[in-house]
Amino acid sequence: MKKKGQLPAGLIAILLISAAVVLLVRNFHVEDFCIIEPGVLYTSGQPRGMDYTRLLYKHHIATIVNIRPAFEHQEQNWRNEEITWTRSHGVNYLEMPIEKERYFPDDQIQEQFLALMANKNNLPVLLHGSSDDKRIAMLVAAWLGRSHRYTSEQILNAVTKIIDDRPLTQEEIKFVNEMAK
């Protein structure tokens, strides 16, 4: 006979499984993750911990590109974690620094990124920065315009997926239009 106030074993099991699923999902959340072209290019904020493993197994990431200059992460341990993880898992790691204040990629960074993306051995690529997504969006705009010959409208649609919290500035729209030429 059950005692008053005792939970059935099935309910306890369901609660434990639900809690485990919630913890796993929360631990595997990659901030600002966006699929630009499946199997080719993904963007995100800074991955952490198990995010790297999830990205490798779910999206088969072959190359991680960090767009932040060294001074932005001097006091952070994430860079060492990222480099160690990529080396131990056979994933390429590259830095293509773009300044936060002047977030449009210069010609050299654009050429370097286009060359990286043209080599099928580097794909798929995860392009990431911090929670600041303007630099990523503008580098994606350059790639879509220069390698895919997207129209301004197509590039704007893609960039809007990355910058989802505000409208584009006139300077950003001008850059997108230049990339579409």
C-alpha positions in Angstrom: 0.0 0.0 0.0 1.3 3.5 -1.0 2.0 6.0 1.8 0.3 9.4 1.5 2.5 12.0 -0.2 4.7 9.5 -2.0 5.3 10.0 -5.8 5.0 7.1 -8.1 8.3 5.8 -9.5 7.2 6.5 -13.1 6.6 10.2 -12.3 10.0 10.4 -10.7 11.7 8.9 -13.7 9.9 11.3 -16.1 11.0 14.3 -14.0 14.6 13.1 -13.9 14.6 12.5 -17.7 13.0 15.9 -18.3 15.6 17.6 -16.2 18.5 15.9 -18.0 17.1 16.9 -21.4 16.7 20.5 -20.3 20.3 20.6 -19.0 21.7 19.0 -22.1 19.8 21.3 -24.5 20.9 24.4 -22.5 24.5 23.2 -22.5 24.5 22.7 -26.2 23.1 26.1 -27.1 25.4 28.0 -29.4 24.7 31.7 -29.2 23.6 33.5 -32.4 23.9 30.3 -34.4 22.8 30.8 -38.1 22.9 28.5 -41.1 24.0 30.5 -44.1 24.4 27.6 -46.5 23.9 24.1 -45.1 27.1 22.0 -45.3 29.1 25.1 -46.3 28.9 28.1 -43.9 27.6 28.6 -40.4 27.9 31.6 -38.2 27.7 32.0 -34.4 28.8 33.9 -31.3 31.6 32.4 -29.2 31.1 28.6 -28.8 31.8 27.2 -25.3 32.6 23.8 -23.8 30.6 21.1 -25.4 29.4 23.4 -28.2 32.5 22.5 -30.2 31.7 18.8 -30.1 28.1 19.4 -31.0 29.1 21.6 -34.0 31.6 18.9 -35.1 29.2 16.0 -35.0 26.0 17.8 -36.0 27.4 20.0 -38.7 30.8 18.3 -39.5 32.6 21.6 -39.1 36.1 21.4 -40.8 37.3 24.9 -40.1 36.6 27.5 -37.4 37.3 31.1 -38.3 37.6 33.7 -35.5 37.1 37.3 -36.6 38.2 39.0 -33.4 41.6 40.7 -33.1 44.0 39.3 -30.4 43.5 42.3 -28.1 39.8 41.4 -27.7 40.6 38.1 -26.1 43.9 38.6 -24.3 42.4 38.0 -20.9 40.0 35.3 -22.0 40.8 31.6 -21.8 38.3 30.6 -24.6 40.9 31.2 -27.3 43.3 28.6 -25.7 40.4 26.2 -25.3 39.3 26.7 -28.9 42.8 26.2 -30.3 43.4 23.1 -28.1 40.1 21.6 -29.1 40.5 22.2 -32.8 44.0 20.7 -32.8 42.9 17.6 -31.0 39.9 17.1 -33.3 41.5 17.7 -36.6 39.6 21.0 -37.2 41.4 23.9 -38.9 41.6 27.1 -36.9 42.1 30.5 -38.5 42.0 34.1 -37.3 40.8 36.8 -39.7 40.7 39.8 -37.4 38.2 42.6 -38.2 38.2 45.6 -35.9 35.0 46.1 -33.8 34.8 49.8 -34.4 35.3 49.6 -38.2 33.6 46.4 -38.8 33.7 46.2 -42.6 36.2 43.6 -43.8 39.1 45.1 -45.8 40.1 43.7 -49.2 42.8 41.5 -47.7 40.4 39.8 -45.3 37.8 39.4 -48.0 40.3 37.7 -50.3 41.6 35.5 -47.5 38.0 34.4 -46.7 37.1 33.8 -50.4 40.2 31.7 -50.8 39.4 29.7 -47.7 35.8 29.1 -48.8 36.8 28.1 -52.4 38.8 25.2 -51.0 36.3 22.3 -50.5 38.7 20.7 -47.9 37.9 23.6 -45.6 34.2 23.1 -45.7 32.0 23.4 -43.7 33.2 26.6 -42.0 32.0 28.1 -38.7 32.6 31.8 -38.8 32.3 33.3 -35.3 33.0 36.3 -33.2 31.5 37.5 -30.0 27.8 38.5 -29.5 28.6 41.4 -31.8 27.5 40.1 -35.2 28.1 43.1 -37.5 31.6 41.9 -38.5 30.3 38.4 -39.3 27.4 39.8 -41.3 29.6 42.0 -43.5 32.1 39.2 -44.2 29.2 37.0 -45.2 27.9 39.8 -47.4 31.2 40.0 -49.2 31.3 36.2 -49.7 27.8 36.0 -51.0 28.2 38.9 -53.4 31.7 38.1 -54.7 31.6 34.3 -54.9 27.9 33.5 -55.3 27.0 36.7 -57.3 24.0 37.3 -55.1 21.9 40.4 -55.8 21.6 43.1 -53.2 18.2 41.9 -52.1 19.5 38.3 -51.6 22.5 39.5 -49.6 20.3 41.8 -47.5 18.0 38.8 -46.7 21.0 36.7 -45.6 22.5 39.5 -43.6 19.2 40.3 -41.9 19.2 36.7 -40.6 22.5 37.3 -38.9 21.6 40.9 -37.6 18.2 40.2 -36.3 17.9 42.8 -33.6 18.1 46.0 -35.6 17.7 47.4 -39.1 20.8 47.8 -41.2 22.5 51.2 -41.3 22.9 53.2 -44.5 26.7 52.4 -44.4 25.9 48.6 -44.2 23.4 48.8 -47.0 25.9 50.7 -49.1 28.5 47.9 -48.4 26.0 45.2 -49.4 25.2 47.0 -52.6 28.9 47.3 -53.5 29.3 43.5 -52.8 26.5 42.8 -55.3 28.1 44.5 -58.2 
